[in-house]
Amino acid sequence: MYYKSKEYLMKEYNISEKALDLHEKAMEAVTPLFKEYEDIREYNQFKVLKAFQDEKISDYHFTNTTGYGYGDIGRDTLDLVYARIFKAEKALVRPQFVSGTHAISCVLYGILRPGDTLLAITGRPYDTIHGVIGIGQTEEDENTGSLYDFGVQYAEIELKDNAIQVDQVLEYLKKDTSVKMLHIQRSKGYADRNSFTIEEIGKAIGEIRKEFPEVIIFVDNCYGEFIEEREPIEVGADIVAGSLIKNAGGGISPTGGYVAGKTELVDLASYRLTVPGLGGECGSTFGVMRTFFQGLFLAPQISMEALKTAVYTAKLLELAGFEVHPRAEVKRTDIVQAITFRNKEKLIDFVKGIQYGAPIDSNASCEPWDMPGYKDQVIMAAGAFIQGASIELSCDAPIREPYTAYFQGGLSFDHGKIGVLIALSRIL
């Protein structure tokens, strides 16, 4: 680190000398690791550029429709750009998706029918999906409109040694012919496991397809876009979904989500987002199309800035004596970094430190609270330009043992370093 920067951090942010010493060691260790990720960033940038050029994007695509939004050329062409990038037959990119969970839910509700079974093959899905599926819900529970309420069954195959148990999946499919969809969550979420690489996902899909070619395979792609050279559809997934306030929005999309995959499946998801018969043909865009296009164009660069921040954080916190998962040297497939403190107070102090290092609401002190959609109290640091945008420097954690924080984001690596050093200094 530039010596004037070090002096500034010590004076203005009260960063300890010990934290800065650990920083120097961390940078020495991770700098050689960045080369591979920079190569991936370059390839993905070329891929995105080619999709823009092939669809002949011009400023007249930055539309501003209202009302029904019929004939929105910007919206419809952005769908085509996403489909090219993700190697999908069709895509649906809309500001009406309020979150990644919402996009995922439209896929599940759109495709599954009463009597069908959803089988999760990467363990239990992320917390906010539990209410959608009806996990833990009984007939005596309040009718919330979950998949369970509509007669859709749910089952899951636990991981073993952080691996998808393909043999168990095949056995389950043989005994239960009601399974219509397999659910794969690429990122770890709040689970104590690895995130799954595209190669691992592809290998599992290939083995399953040999015996069950018709089963629908859905991948929750949140946090994973543009971190590898390929996306899940390229290795056999039928449909994927994600959020525009994560990787794919490039840090400037103000809201939204996407679904991409086979035409008939994307259409079914669109009927859930709007209504049958209309699907993606309507829906005004409120002047967000320029940011959607520009955010997508920036996404390979911004996603890799966040990934470099995660790799650096892993090494820095490991040198400081904390458990990190994955370690800095492990190949990445998403931007999430888990840090286990095994101490409630240290966990809370670290998350608060990330908030203090934010450009927005740095004066706020985040506290654990009963956040909708989560069983445990959750503490979230997100001093972001876009509310809740976890492609920006952010950190969140359920308040439960072993007290693990889930850190992600960073629009620039320089800012990411500062935020982590502030947080580390609070707990050393």
FIBATOR-898689 format. One line per field, with one value per residue (C-alpha): residue number from 1; residue in one letter; chain; x, y, z negated. Coordinates in Angstrom, 3 decimals. Each point is the difference from the previous one (the first is absolute). Layout:
<sites>
i: NUM, ...
aa: A, ...
ch: A, ...
x: X, ...
y: Y, ...
z: Z, ...
</sites>
This chain:
<sites>
i: 1, 2, 3, 4, 5, 6, 7, 8, 9, 10, 11, 12, 13, 14, 15, 16, 17, 18, 19, 20, 21, 22, 23, 24, 25, 26, 27, 28, 29, 30, 31, 32, 33, 34, 35, 36, 37, 38, 39, 40, 41, 42, 43, 44, 45, 46, 47, 48, 49, 50, 51, 52, 53, 54, 55, 56, 57, 58, 59, 60, 61, 62, 63, 64, 65, 66, 67, 68, 69, 70, 71, 72, 73, 74, 75, 76, 77, 78, 79, 80, 81, 82, 83, 84, 85, 86, 87, 88, 89, 90, 91, 92, 93, 94, 95, 96, 97, 98, 99, 100, 101, 102, 103, 104, 105, 106, 107, 108, 109, 110, 111, 112, 113, 114, 115, 116, 117, 118, 119, 120, 121, 122, 123, 124, 125, 126, 127, 128, 129, 130, 131, 132, 133, 134, 135, 136, 137, 138, 139, 140, 141, 142, 143, 144, 145, 146, 147, 148, 149, 150, 151, 152, 153, 154, 155, 156, 157, 158, 159, 160, 161, 162, 163, 164, 165, 166, 167, 168, 169, 170, 171, 172, 173, 174, 175, 176, 177, 178, 179, 180, 181, 182, 183, 184, 185, 186, 187, 188, 189, 190, 191, 192, 193, 194, 195, 196, 197, 198, 199, 200, 201, 202, 203, 204, 205, 206, 207, 208, 209, 210, 211, 212, 213, 214, 215, 216, 217, 218, 219, 220, 221, 222, 223, 224, 225, 226, 227, 228, 229, 230, 231, 232, 233, 234, 235, 236, 237, 238, 239, 240, 241, 242, 243, 244, 245, 246, 247, 248, 249, 250, 251, 252, 253, 254, 255, 256, 257, 258, 259, 260, 261, 262, 263, 264, 265, 266, 267, 268, 269, 270, 271, 272, 273, 274, 275, 276, 277, 278, 279, 280, 281, 282, 283, 284, 285, 286, 287, 288, 289, 290, 291, 292, 293, 294, 295, 296, 297, 298, 299, 300, 301, 302, 303, 304, 305, 306, 307, 308, 309, 310, 311, 312, 313, 314, 315, 316, 317, 318, 319, 320, 321, 322, 323, 324, 325, 326, 327, 328, 329, 330, 331, 332, 333, 334, 335, 336, 337, 338, 339, 340, 341, 342, 343, 344, 345, 346, 347, 348, 349, 350, 351, 352, 353, 354, 355, 356, 357, 358, 359, 360, 361, 362, 363, 364, 365, 366, 367, 368, 369, 370, 371, 372, 373, 374, 375, 376, 377, 378, 379, 380, 381, 382, 383, 384, 385, 386, 387, 388, 389, 390, 391, 392, 393, 394, 395, 396, 397, 398, 399, 400, 401, 402, 403, 404, 405, 406, 407, 408, 409, 410, 411, 412, 413, 414, 415, 416, 417, 418, 419, 420, 421, 422, 423, 424, 425, 426, 427, 428
aa: M, Y, Y, K, S, K, E, Y, L, M, K, E, Y, N, I, S, E, K, A, L, D, L, H, E, K, A, M, E, A, V, T, P, L, F, K, E, Y, E, D, I, R, E, Y, N, Q, F, K, V, L, K, A, F, Q, D, E, K, I, S, D, Y, H, F, T, N, T, T, G, Y, G, Y, G, D, I, G, R, D, T, L, D, L, V, Y, A, R, I, F, K, A, E, K, A, L, V, R, P, Q, F, V, S, G, T, H, A, I, S, C, V, L, Y, G, I, L, R, P, G, D, T, L, L, A, I, T, G, R, P, Y, D, T, I, H, G, V, I, G, I, G, Q, T, E, E, D, E, N, T, G, S, L, Y, D, F, G, V, Q, Y, A, E, I, E, L, K, D, N, A, I, Q, V, D, Q, V, L, E, Y, L, K, K, D, T, S, V, K, M, L, H, I, Q, R, S, K, G, Y, A, D, R, N, S, F, T, I, E, E, I, G, K, A, I, G, E, I, R, K, E, F, P, E, V, I, I, F, V, D, N, C, Y, G, E, F, I, E, E, R, E, P, I, E, V, G, A, D, I, V, A, G, S, L, I, K, N, A, G, G, G, I, S, P, T, G, G, Y, V, A, G, K, T, E, L, V, D, L, A, S, Y, R, L, T, V, P, G, L, G, G, E, C, G, S, T, F, G, V, M, R, T, F, F, Q, G, L, F, L, A, P, Q, I, S, M, E, A, L, K, T, A, V, Y, T, A, K, L, L, E, L, A, G, F, E, V, H, P, R, A, E, V, K, R, T, D, I, V, Q, A, I, T, F, R, N, K, E, K, L, I, D, F, V, K, G, I, Q, Y, G, A, P, I, D, S, N, A, S, C, E, P, W, D, M, P, G, Y, K, D, Q, V, I, M, A, A, G, A, F, I, Q, G, A, S, I, E, L, S, C, D, A, P, I, R, E, P, Y, T, A, Y, F, Q, G, G, L, S, F, D, H, G, K, I, G, V, L, I, A, L, S, R, I, L
ch: A, A, A, A, A, A, A, A, A, A, A, A, A, A, A, A, A, A, A, A, A, A, A, A, A, A, A, A, A, A, A, A, A, A, A, A, A, A, A, A, A, A, A, A, A, A, A, A, A, A, A, A, A, A, A, A, A, A, A, A, A, A, A, A, A, A, A, A, A, A, A, A, A, A, A, A, A, A, A, A, A, A, A, A, A, A, A, A, A, A, A, A, A, A, A, A, A, A, A, A, A, A, A, A, A, A, A, A, A, A, A, A, A, A, A, A, A, A, A, A, A, A, A, A, A, A, A, A, A, A, A, A, A, A, A, A, A, A, A, A, A, A, A, A, A, A, A, A, A, A, A, A, A, A, A, A, A, A, A, A, A, A, A, A, A, A, A, A, A, A, A, A, A, A, A, A, A, A, A, A, A, A, A, A, A, A, A, A, A, A, A, A, A, A, A, A, A, A, A, A, A, A, A, A, A, A, A, A, A, A, A, A, A, A, A, A, A, A, A, A, A, A, A, A, A, A, A, A, A, A, A, A, A, A, A, A, A, A, A, A, A, A, A, A, A, A, A, A, A, A, A, A, A, A, A, A, A, A, A, A, A, A, A, A, A, A, A, A, A, A, A, A, A, A, A, A, A, A, A, A, A, A, A, A, A, A, A, A, A, A, A, A, A, A, A, A, A, A, A, A, A, A, A, A, A, A, A, A, A, A, A, A, A, A, A, A, A, A, A, A, A, A, A, A, A, A, A, A, A, A, A, A, A, A, A, A, A, A, A, A, A, A, A, A, A, A, A, A, A, A, A, A, A, A, A, A, A, A, A, A, A, A, A, A, A, A, A, A, A, A, A, A, A, A, A, A, A, A, A, A, A, A, A, A, A, A, A, A, A, A, A, A, A, A, A, A, A, A, A, A, A, A, A, A, A, A, A, A, A, A, A, A, A, A, A, A, A, A, A, A, A, A, A, A, A, A, A, A
x: 0.000, 1.199, 1.641, -2.201, -3.058, 1.212, 0.564, -3.444, -1.726, 1.739, -0.865, -3.490, -1.386, 1.982, 1.260, 2.445, 3.597, -0.677, -2.828, 2.229, 2.795, -2.471, -1.144, 3.517, 0.317, -3.446, 0.735, 3.255, -1.864, -3.039, 1.443, 1.256, -3.476, -1.671, 1.475, -2.325, -3.063, 1.102, 0.210, -3.570, -1.147, 1.534, -1.667, -3.404, 0.349, 0.596, -3.007, -2.283, 1.288, -0.686, -3.595, -0.547, 1.453, -1.953, -3.277, 1.056, -0.632, -0.551, -1.203, -3.548, 0.020, 0.176, -3.779, -2.309, -3.403, -2.990, -3.283, -0.220, 3.399, -1.023, 2.649, 2.870, 2.895, 2.638, -1.515, -0.509, 3.507, 1.617, -1.656, 1.784, 3.356, -0.347, -1.000, 3.162, 2.277, -1.508, -0.296, -3.739, -2.905, -1.789, 0.402, -2.291, 1.648, -2.374, -0.037, -3.195, 2.129, 0.541, 2.819, 1.798, -2.417, -2.891, 1.538, 0.647, -3.569, -1.436, 1.927, -1.279, -3.624, -0.053, 1.179, -1.114, -3.580, -2.053, 1.348, 3.492, 3.061, 2.898, 3.230, 2.890, 3.261, 2.454, -1.493, -2.482, -0.475, 0.673, -2.133, -2.279, -1.116, -1.309, -3.264, -0.477, 0.358, -1.758, 2.915, -1.071, -3.603, -2.824, -3.693, -0.686, 2.229, -1.471, -0.745, 2.622, -0.227, 3.215, 0.672, -1.003, -3.427, -0.465, 0.849, 3.616, 2.178, 3.596, 2.956, 3.735, 3.182, 2.665, 3.567, 2.786, 3.561, -1.237, -1.009, -3.291, -1.055, -0.933, -0.592, -2.550, -1.636, -0.371, -1.439, -2.530, -1.059, -0.539, -2.284, -1.908, -1.353, -1.644, 3.324, -0.313, 2.852, 3.443, 1.188, 3.710, 1.255, 3.346, 1.041, 0.303, -2.573, 0.041, 1.026, 3.311, 1.147, 1.904, -1.645, -0.260, 2.170, -1.408, 2.074, -1.529, -3.513, 0.576, 1.354, -3.038, -2.427, 1.723, -0.339, -3.636, -0.903, 1.223, -2.883, -2.519, 0.220, -3.420, 0.378, 0.191, 3.219, -0.115, 3.063, -0.185, 2.808, 0.135, 3.529, 1.536, -0.413, 3.237, 2.275, 0.759, 0.220, -3.187, -3.484, -2.224, -2.047, 3.223, 0.418, -3.561, -2.240, -3.473, -0.622, 1.808, -0.982, 1.789, -0.087, 1.053, 1.113, 2.660, 2.585, -2.077, -0.996, 3.583, -0.612, -2.251, -3.256, -2.470, -2.170, -1.074, 0.784, 0.269, -1.026, 1.683, -0.337, -2.240, -2.747, -2.962, 1.375, 0.804, -3.507, -1.495, 2.034, -1.172, -3.635, 0.613, 1.687, -2.963, -2.951, -0.615, -0.500, 2.083, 3.268, 2.949, -1.984, -0.873, 1.642, 1.269, 3.636, -0.212, 3.196, 2.369, 1.081, 3.208, 1.181, -1.009, 2.055, 2.932, -0.033, 0.139, 2.889, 1.905, -0.905, 3.143, 2.241, -2.000, -0.548, 3.749, 0.675, -2.336, 1.684, 3.479, -1.329, -1.298, 3.318, 1.906, -2.416, 0.468, 3.772, -0.080, -2.436, 1.795, 3.282, -1.868, -0.908, -3.597, -1.613, -0.754, -1.909, 1.118, 3.678, 1.631, 1.682, -3.208, -1.461, -3.035, -3.418, -1.752, 0.818, -1.018, 2.596, -0.908, 1.871, -0.676, 0.661, -1.480, -0.775, -3.211, 1.578, 2.875, -2.453, -2.155, 3.023, 1.407, -3.284, -0.301, 3.516, -1.009, -2.843, 2.409, 2.118, -2.902, -0.488, -3.702, -1.352, 3.462, -1.271, -2.644, 0.502, -1.582, -1.613, -1.445, -3.731, -2.907, 0.333, -2.941, 0.693, 2.609, -0.437, 2.845, 0.768, 2.236, 2.530, 0.724, 2.582, -0.821, 0.930, -0.838, -1.085, -2.681, -1.926, 0.952, 2.395, 2.371, 2.279, 0.965, 2.136, -2.291, -0.071, -2.824, -0.355, -2.693, 0.480, 0.545, 2.934, 2.744, -0.455, 1.007, -0.030, -0.674, 1.964, -0.354, 0.252, 2.191, -0.378, 3.752, 2.756, 1.482, -3.216, -0.386, 3.415, -0.822, -3.313, 1.524, 2.921, -2.377, -2.026, 3.094, 1.428, -3.175, 0.459, 3.774
y: 0.000, 3.498, 1.447, 3.130, -2.239, -1.871, 3.244, 1.209, -3.207, 0.044, 3.649, 0.302, -3.512, -1.093, -3.091, -1.808, -0.700, -3.677, 0.055, 1.769, -2.507, -2.815, 1.915, 0.009, -3.757, -0.614, 2.072, -1.836, -3.302, 0.861, 2.213, -3.013, -1.570, 2.940, -0.720, -2.922, 2.009, 2.963, -2.323, -1.173, 3.609, 0.866, -2.951, 0.810, 3.654, -1.018, -2.332, 2.768, 2.474, -2.467, -0.484, 3.777, 0.248, -2.952, 1.540, 3.423, 1.852, 3.730, 2.859, -0.521, -3.189, 2.131, 0.212, 1.512, -1.654, 0.360, -1.761, -3.354, 0.427, -1.730, 0.005, 1.089, -0.581, 0.597, -2.542, -2.604, 0.446, -0.234, -3.415, -1.001, 1.273, -2.040, -3.074, 0.309, 0.447, -2.871, -2.244, -0.299, -0.318, 2.862, 2.428, 2.179, 3.069, 2.263, 2.743, -1.628, -2.736, 1.478, -2.396, -3.174, -1.894, 1.434, -1.100, -3.473, -0.171, 0.850, -2.945, -2.377, 1.170, 0.291, -3.539, -2.194, -1.282, -1.755, -3.501, 0.876, -0.333, 2.422, -1.794, 2.124, -1.833, 2.456, -0.141, 2.445, 3.201, 3.533, 1.204, 2.343, -2.886, -2.031, 1.914, -0.286, -3.775, -0.458, -1.707, -0.912, 1.013, -2.236, -0.100, 1.828, 2.934, 3.199, -0.233, 2.250, -1.163, -2.031, -2.815, -2.362, 1.666, -0.710, -3.681, 0.133, -2.354, 0.614, -2.272, 0.535, -2.021, 0.963, 0.534, -2.314, 1.306, 3.164, -1.988, -0.604, -3.587, -0.958, -3.669, 1.004, 2.421, -2.753, -2.394, 2.612, 0.695, -3.710, -0.402, 3.286, 0.692, 3.246, 1.866, 2.636, 2.338, -0.227, 3.067, 0.886, 2.946, 1.080, 2.221, -1.194, 2.439, -0.398, -3.666, -1.343, -1.362, 0.828, 1.898, -2.188, 0.662, -0.191, -3.142, -1.679, 1.013, -1.224, -3.345, -0.640, 1.083, -2.241, -3.089, 0.734, 0.642, -3.443, -1.623, 2.839, 2.236, 1.585, 1.258, 3.816, 1.265, 3.479, 1.885, 2.897, 2.064, 2.816, 1.298, -2.145, 1.933, 0.834, -1.664, -2.879, -0.143, -2.048, 0.254, -2.917, -0.269, -0.766, -3.191, -1.247, 2.004, 0.701, 3.306, 2.447, 3.079, 2.819, 3.570, 3.261, 1.499, -2.692, -0.833, 0.386, 3.596, 1.246, 2.099, 2.537, -1.822, 1.470, -3.115, -3.069, -3.599, -2.422, -3.470, -1.771, -3.429, -2.052, 1.996, -1.908, 0.183, 3.714, 0.602, -1.849, 2.156, 3.133, -1.046, -0.094, 3.410, 1.546, -2.147, -2.881, 1.273, 3.145, -1.264, 2.095, 1.940, 2.730, 1.797, 3.564, 0.748, 3.427, 1.336, -2.645, -1.490, 2.001, -1.138, -3.594, 0.020, 1.878, -2.109, -3.179, 1.399, 0.795, -3.286, -2.009, 2.762, 0.725, -3.680, -0.591, 3.000, -1.634, -3.365, 1.470, 1.587, -3.406, -1.728, 2.729, -0.196, -3.755, 0.311, 3.020, -1.571, -3.349, 1.745, 1.673, -3.433, -0.435, -2.845, 0.855, -1.937, -0.254, 0.703, 2.561, -2.642, -1.900, 0.566, 2.267, -0.311, 2.833, 3.167, -1.221, -0.340, -1.691, 0.909, -1.955, 1.828, -2.466, 3.070, 2.034, 3.318, -0.263, -0.877, 3.053, 2.297, -1.157, 0.586, 3.431, 0.757, -0.709, 2.498, 2.639, -0.518, 0.653, 3.106, 0.218, 0.006, -0.507, 1.722, -2.674, -2.813, -3.169, -2.354, -3.520, 0.013, -2.246, 0.361, -1.269, -3.362, -1.174, -2.347, 1.510, 3.619, 1.438, 2.822, 1.696, 2.589, 1.583, 3.645, -0.170, 2.370, -2.577, -1.215, -3.596, -0.285, -2.769, 0.611, 3.079, -0.500, -1.783, -2.592, -1.860, -2.754, -2.008, 0.248, -3.684, -2.257, -0.291, 3.739, 0.192, 3.208, -0.070, 2.721, 1.043, 2.844, 2.993, 2.306, 0.561, -2.037, 3.130, 0.665, -3.658, -0.029, 3.066, -1.416, -3.309, 1.681, 2.207, -3.045, -2.031, 2.791, -0.059, -3.630, -0.413
z: 0.000, 0.885, -3.117, 0.041, 0.148, -3.083, -1.889, 1.019, -1.115, -3.390, -0.586, 1.461, -0.581, -3.036, 1.813, -2.256, 0.973, -0.568, 2.558, 2.523, -0.558, 0.692, 3.067, 1.461, -0.519, 1.484, 3.102, 0.571, -0.114, 2.137, 2.740, 2.038, -0.311, 1.711, 3.434, 0.766, -1.032, 2.098, 3.018, -0.667, -0.357, 3.358, 1.740, -1.494, 0.947, 3.611, -0.177, -1.280, 2.571, 2.829, -1.195, 0.031, 3.489, 1.374, -1.202, 1.401, -3.254, 0.469, -2.170, 1.244, -2.082, -3.174, -0.034, -2.595, 0.206, -2.303, -0.501, 1.740, 1.647, 3.219, 2.717, -2.266, 2.405, -2.688, -2.376, 2.710, 1.418, -3.416, -0.300, 3.208, -1.293, -3.203, 1.987, 2.121, -3.014, -1.985, 3.099, -0.607, 2.400, -1.741, -2.896, -2.088, -1.592, -1.920, -2.622, -1.319, -1.603, -3.469, -0.939, 0.930, -2.233, 2.014, 3.318, -1.424, -1.313, 3.423, 1.444, -2.675, 0.020, 3.778, 0.729, -2.906, -0.306, -2.723, -0.496, 1.257, -2.209, -0.193, -0.908, -1.303, 0.713, -1.591, -3.474, -1.480, 2.030, -1.220, -2.916, 1.967, 2.237, -2.956, -0.187, 3.754, -0.077, -3.319, -1.743, -3.520, 0.702, -1.163, 0.840, -3.253, 0.993, 1.402, 3.714, 1.603, 3.596, -0.112, 2.449, -2.796, -0.176, 3.706, -0.342, 1.183, -2.015, -1.014, -0.721, -0.290, 0.339, -2.511, 1.111, -1.078, -0.185, 1.727, 3.079, 1.801, -0.665, 3.551, -0.866, -2.633, 2.418, 2.585, -2.563, -1.100, 3.579, 0.597, -3.009, 0.283, 3.470, -1.183, 0.017, 2.698, -0.865, -1.551, -1.897, -0.051, -2.019, 1.421, -2.907, -3.585, -1.401, -3.780, 0.210, -1.260, 3.350, 3.161, 2.798, 3.087, 3.026, 3.509, 0.549, -3.072, 1.022, 3.538, -1.140, -2.210, 2.716, 2.570, -2.201, -0.810, 3.647, 1.033, -1.871, -0.338, 3.075, -0.552, -3.583, -0.163, -1.558, -1.501, -1.300, -2.432, 1.548, -2.579, -0.746, 2.736, 3.251, 1.857, -2.569, 2.362, 3.782, 0.269, -1.489, -1.125, 3.210, 1.871, -2.039, 0.315, -2.350, 1.408, -1.739, -2.304, -1.976, -1.766, -1.265, 1.648, -3.306, -0.129, 2.676, 3.148, -0.731, -0.092, -3.095, 1.709, 0.780, -2.505, -0.289, 1.947, 0.771, 2.882, 1.114, 2.923, 1.548, 2.258, 1.689, -1.426, -3.549, 0.142, 1.353, -2.969, -2.402, 1.837, -0.460, -3.734, 0.014, 1.839, 1.080, 2.435, 3.518, -0.565, -1.481, 1.149, 2.606, -2.482, -2.900, 0.195, -0.766, -1.697, 1.555, -1.401, 3.311, 0.337, -3.427, 0.789, 3.198, -1.516, -3.163, 2.054, 2.029, -3.219, -1.690, 0.933, -1.387, -3.150, -0.812, 0.086, -2.246, -2.514, 0.465, -0.564, -3.185, -1.151, 0.710, -1.856, -2.925, -0.247, -0.285, -2.323, -2.465, 0.142, -0.915, -2.859, -1.381, 1.126, 1.944, 3.617, 2.611, 2.723, -0.504, 2.266, 2.154, 0.853, 3.473, -0.213, 1.594, -1.855, -1.950, -3.480, -2.765, -3.276, -3.203, -3.180, -3.284, -2.537, -2.069, 0.234, -1.004, 2.482, 2.756, -0.734, -0.330, 3.333, 1.827, -1.611, 1.208, 3.587, -0.414, -1.327, 3.109, 2.379, 2.158, -0.937, -3.581, -1.471, -3.157, -0.521, -2.495, 1.322, -2.521, 0.126, 0.752, 0.942, 3.752, 2.115, 1.606, -2.555, -2.970, -2.052, -0.666, 2.708, -0.044, 3.311, 0.970, 3.333, 0.352, 3.678, 2.760, 0.883, -3.038, -0.774, 2.953, -1.030, 2.990, -2.041, -3.110, -2.427, -2.734, -1.669, -2.538, -1.746, -3.753, -0.624, -0.778, 1.158, 0.680, 3.625, 2.021, 3.737, 1.691, 3.616, 2.463, 0.622, 3.001, -0.138, -1.571, -1.596, -1.885, -0.900, -1.665, -2.094, -1.169, -1.072, -1.771, -1.977, -1.005, -0.896, -2.159, -2.110, -0.980, -0.318
</sites>
